[in-house]
Amino acid sequence: MKRFLLAGAWVCLGLTIAGCGGETGSSHPPPPPVTAVPEDATGHYCGMFLFEHKGPKGQILLRDHEAPVWFTTIREVFAYTHLPEEPRAIAATYVQDMARIRPDHSFPADAWINAHTAWYLIKSQYIGGMGIYDALPFSDADAARPYQQTYGGEIVAFRDVPQDYIFGAGDTLPELPPDARPPVGAAQ
């Protein structure tokens, strides 16, 4: 009987430890608690207001926090999930679907998609919210193809984004001439 209780305790301990890792394995993460980016939302790494920058944003929900962790660029979302010093208590990760961007470069409140099931256009000439090349998230790989034709790059799944892309230099582009029109979602 003691062996049975001891074995049961070890199994429970193992399950508890296994549950302390990264994002939950559920295919249905909790919905984003915040769908409209608040005026006071600031980027986790840059400390800048998100509303000051164009392009898709990200938010990560932590199991032990009510407020999301905000990101000004999609590459920052990737970095947060890869850096060992960041919390592992991730409940869900969301990004804004570029297929839903409006002509004024804003996103509707329901444009948030699960970052782990999204497709990304990477290594393209698209300039993101911080004035550097950024990844573009899409809920469907086919929706990314017109952007790929315009900006170049590769379409990949979340798990296939290479570390050298995540942590590589942002390569700021030179100033555009005054009559040039920046790409959809680009910082102005």
Secondary structure, 3 states (H helix, E strand, C coil): CHHHHHHHHHHHHHHHHHCCCCCCCCCCCCCCCCCCCCCCCECCCCCCEHHHCCCCCEEEEECCCCCCEEECCHHHHHHHHHCCCCCCCEEEEEEECHHHCCCCCCCCHHHEEECCCCEEEECCCCECCCCCECCEEECCHHHHHHHHHHHCCEEEEHHHCCHHHHHCCCCCCCCCCCCCCCCCCCCC
